[in-house]
Amino acid sequence: MPRTVVIGAGIAGLSTAYFLQKLHGRDADYLLLESSGHLGGKITTYAGDGFLVEGGPDSFLTQKRAALDLCRELGLGDQLIGSNQTATPSTYVLSKGRLHPMPEGMMLMAPTMILPVLRSRLISWPGKLRMGLEIFVGRNTTDPDESLGSFVRRRLGAEMLEKIAGPLMAGIHSGDPDSLSLRSTFPMFLELEAKHRSLVLGMMRRKKAQASAQAGASASKPAPDKHTSMFTTLSGGVQQLPDALVSRLDPERIGLNCPVQSLTWEGDPAQGGGYRVTLAGGASAPAENVVFATPAYVTAEIVERLDPALAGNLRKIRYVSTATVSLAFRRSEITCELNGFGFIVPRSEGRRINACSWSSAKFKHRAPEDSVLLRVFIGGAFAEELAEQDEDALIEVARQELREILGITATPILARAYRWRKSVPQYNVGHGLLIQEIERGLATHPGLYLAGAAYHGSGIPECIQRGAETAAKIHRGERLPHPSGAPAACGPAPVALGAASTS
Ligand SMILES: Cc1cc2nc3c(=O)[nH]c(=O)nc-3n(C[C@H](O)[C@H](O)[C@H](O)COP(=O)(O)OP(=O)(O)OC[C@H]3O[C@@H](n4cnc5c(N)ncnc54)[C@H](O)[C@@H]3O)c2cc1C
């Protein structure tokens, strides 16, 4: 296998290296370079005093199989835990200062049951009437890349956007619903509209079809997959996944504290050439394939000298800053009931937090029995400056907001803040076309690959899937001839990692 340098050891880079090793076995010639001293990128779990605190992701979707399958492949099958199914209703919405349960049967923005919506005190009667009119709304025939906000307003009304779809769906991407592309973030709703015209009718038909398929399947099929809950995590925290990947990799092929600075093409085209990956301290390594598993703006810096136009397009992917603050309290000192997964906060409430997960109610093993663990989300497209404050200020914001919203006046027994500066890529309107443009540019550089959260899905499963696909492409030797004419070949010299890591 020709030498591959993977840049960035988040879940995307680790997965790419793992699948390369799996496909090539002993011949796997890769080098994984990570700028920090941590393996796992945004995945980071703190364990101490009986608490498990997630700094970044706390779970992954099971619907997209890649993460679940990889956990099982790595021997973590018995560590998988679903979210607490007895917590009903699972999510609350803050409205006029009070928490209201999300109407039962809501699939993100689409109601699948009529009665719970009618009974809900969250939505006003004009809002309910407007939602009901959804069944008469026609398809969008004019805008090929409609924003999430425009889609929800058009189909279900402004109140649904303000109270549910905005904080819940745009919240997942820490984004502005009027900028996010529906096609690039929640394409299933486009498909529903295309197929059934009405989301409400489409969801109901789908639910009916699923129920009859399940009834048929349960008669003939044994043992269903026990991880049927939408969100799954690992009993020791999400960090178990990158740790398990690292344990399968050759430690000699991982360079920590190795920030990559630039990439150049070198060699005489007539005799073949290759890339040279240069680290901030000046050490360098030859490579025939290079996988960028770094944020797009970092990738832009690295490829700037090689291809300024490609770098320019990569920089067009906007990133926003977010922060999470985890606070633990003694159960006896809390008066509010925490029966559910937590609450979301519409912008119209004018608060400084976007959402709060009741981590110890959402998943088992997150806190000792006599304590509760809560996790607050701050920042995003509308309040980046809030997320960029120092840790103490973030903790203070979280405490004040929980005091006012939940009446929690107790002193936390644990408080941890994580700042994620320019961490969440925004799949804004035009994202699909921009990615096509970037991929066209990339195709002129044989052996260069983009993995990571910025392009085709930002969740953990998509990052793993992309890593697997990238490794498979390298394995198949899918390379275009270099524009300069000669096929690329890389030299045998290994990078001087020791020198690089001290630089
Ligand atoms: C607060 C938060 C909560 C989230 N919750 C969830 C969730 O519950 N479920 C879910 O599925 N997803 C969630 N996500 C999204 C998901 O965590 C990320 O999209 C995913 O982990 C990104 O992985 P990645 O490998 O693409 O990038 P990263 O994890 O960002 O890894 C990139 C790596 O590149 C390294 N790097 C940067 N520059 C260089 C350089 N010059 N040279 C070498 N290395 C470099 C970085 O140090 C980092 O380790 C969440 C994200 C955040 C911020």
The ligand as an SDF file (V2000), in Angstrom:
LIG
                    3D

 53 58  0  0  0  0  0  0  0  0999 V2000
  -20.7630   20.1730   21.7330 C   0  0  0  0  0  0  0  0  0  0  0  0
  -20.9440   19.1640   20.6260 C   0  0  0  0  0  0  0  0  0  0  0  0
  -21.8770   18.1470   20.7860 C   0  0  0  0  0  0  0  0  0  0  0  0
  -22.0480   17.2050   19.7800 C   0  0  0  0  0  0  0  0  0  0  0  0
  -22.9530   16.1900   19.9690 N   0  0  0  0  0  0  0  0  0  0  0  0
  -23.0430   15.1990   19.0670 C   0  0  0  0  0  0  0  0  0  0  0  0
  -23.8090   14.0340   19.3570 C   0  0  0  0  0  0  0  0  0  0  0  0
  -24.3860   13.8960   20.4340 O   0  0  0  0  0  0  0  0  0  0  0  0
  -23.8400   13.0420   18.4120 N   0  0  0  0  0  0  0  0  0  0  0  0
  -23.1570   13.1430   17.2230 C   0  0  0  0  0  0  0  0  0  0  0  0
  -23.2200   12.2090   16.4060 O   0  0  0  0  0  0  0  0  0  0  0  0
  -22.4040   14.2310   16.9290 N   0  0  0  0  0  0  0  0  0  0  0  0
  -22.3200   15.2420   17.8270 C   0  0  0  0  0  0  0  0  0  0  0  0
  -21.5210   16.3250   17.5760 N   0  0  0  0  0  0  0  0  0  0  0  0
  -20.7960   16.3890   16.2860 C   0  0  0  0  0  0  0  0  0  0  0  0
  -19.5890   15.4660   16.2920 C   0  0  0  0  0  0  0  0  0  0  0  0
  -19.0420   15.3580   17.5730 O   0  0  0  0  0  0  0  0  0  0  0  0
  -18.4950   15.9840   15.3710 C   0  0  0  0  0  0  0  0  0  0  0  0
  -19.0350   16.4030   14.1440 O   0  0  0  0  0  0  0  0  0  0  0  0
  -17.4410   14.9270   15.1030 C   0  0  0  0  0  0  0  0  0  0  0  0
  -16.9430   14.4100   16.3210 O   0  0  0  0  0  0  0  0  0  0  0  0
  -16.3390   15.5470   14.2630 C   0  0  0  0  0  0  0  0  0  0  0  0
  -15.3320   14.5910   14.0410 O   0  0  0  0  0  0  0  0  0  0  0  0
  -14.1350   14.9250   13.0560 P   0  0  0  0  0  0  0  0  0  0  0  0
  -13.1980   13.7880   13.1390 O   0  0  0  0  0  0  0  0  0  0  0  0
  -14.6510   15.3350   11.7350 O   0  0  0  0  0  0  0  0  0  0  0  0
  -13.4810   16.2650   13.6350 O   0  0  0  0  0  0  0  0  0  0  0  0
  -12.7870   16.5930   15.0220 P   0  0  0  0  0  0  0  0  0  0  0  0
  -13.3410   15.7890   16.1180 O   0  0  0  0  0  0  0  0  0  0  0  0
  -12.8690   18.0750   15.1160 O   0  0  0  0  0  0  0  0  0  0  0  0
  -11.2860   16.1480   14.7840 O   0  0  0  0  0  0  0  0  0  0  0  0
  -10.3880   16.9140   14.0180 C   0  0  0  0  0  0  0  0  0  0  0  0
   -9.0020   16.6870   14.5830 C   0  0  0  0  0  0  0  0  0  0  0  0
   -8.0610   17.3790   13.7780 O   0  0  0  0  0  0  0  0  0  0  0  0
   -7.0620   17.9010   14.6370 C   0  0  0  0  0  0  0  0  0  0  0  0
   -6.3650   18.9800   13.9430 N   0  0  0  0  0  0  0  0  0  0  0  0
   -6.7650   20.2500   13.7460 C   0  0  0  0  0  0  0  0  0  0  0  0
   -5.8140   20.9340   13.0510 N   0  0  0  0  0  0  0  0  0  0  0  0
   -4.8120   20.0630   12.7940 C   0  0  0  0  0  0  0  0  0  0  0  0
   -3.5620   20.1820   12.1130 C   0  0  0  0  0  0  0  0  0  0  0  0
   -3.1540   21.3360   11.5490 N   0  0  0  0  0  0  0  0  0  0  0  0
   -2.7560   19.0890   12.0590 N   0  0  0  0  0  0  0  0  0  0  0  0
   -3.1310   17.9150   12.6220 C   0  0  0  0  0  0  0  0  0  0  0  0
   -4.3160   17.7650   13.2740 N   0  0  0  0  0  0  0  0  0  0  0  0
   -5.1420   18.8220   13.3570 C   0  0  0  0  0  0  0  0  0  0  0  0
   -7.8610   18.3670   15.8480 C   0  0  0  0  0  0  0  0  0  0  0  0
   -7.0310   18.5480   16.9880 O   0  0  0  0  0  0  0  0  0  0  0  0
   -8.8520   17.2340   16.0020 C   0  0  0  0  0  0  0  0  0  0  0  0
   -8.3580   16.2100   16.8490 O   0  0  0  0  0  0  0  0  0  0  0  0
  -21.3110   17.3000   18.5700 C   0  0  0  0  0  0  0  0  0  0  0  0
  -20.3860   18.3350   18.4000 C   0  0  0  0  0  0  0  0  0  0  0  0
  -20.1920   19.2540   19.4170 C   0  0  0  0  0  0  0  0  0  0  0  0
  -19.1750   20.3510   19.2390 C   0  0  0  0  0  0  0  0  0  0  0  0
  1  2  1  0
  2  3  1  0
  2 52  2  0
  3  4  2  0
  4  5  1  0
  4 50  1  0
  5  6  2  0
  6  7  1  0
  6 13  1  0
  7  8  2  0
  7  9  1  0
  9 10  1  0
 10 11  2  0
 10 12  1  0
 12 13  2  0
 13 14  1  0
 14 15  1  0
 14 50  1  0
 15 16  1  0
 16 17  1  0
 16 18  1  0
 18 19  1  0
 18 20  1  0
 20 21  1  0
 20 22  1  0
 22 23  1  0
 23 24  1  0
 24 25  2  0
 24 26  1  0
 24 27  1  0
 27 28  1  0
 28 29  2  0
 28 30  1  0
 28 31  1  0
 31 32  1  0
 32 33  1  0
 33 34  1  0
 33 48  1  0
 34 35  1  0
 35 36  1  0
 35 46  1  0
 36 37  1  0
 36 45  1  0
 37 38  2  0
 38 39  1  0
 39 40  1  0
 39 45  2  0
 40 41  1  0
 40 42  2  0
 42 43  1  0
 43 44  2  0
 44 45  1  0
 46 47  1  0
 46 48  1  0
 48 49  1  0
 50 51  2  0
 51 52  1  0
 52 53  1  0
M  END
$$$$
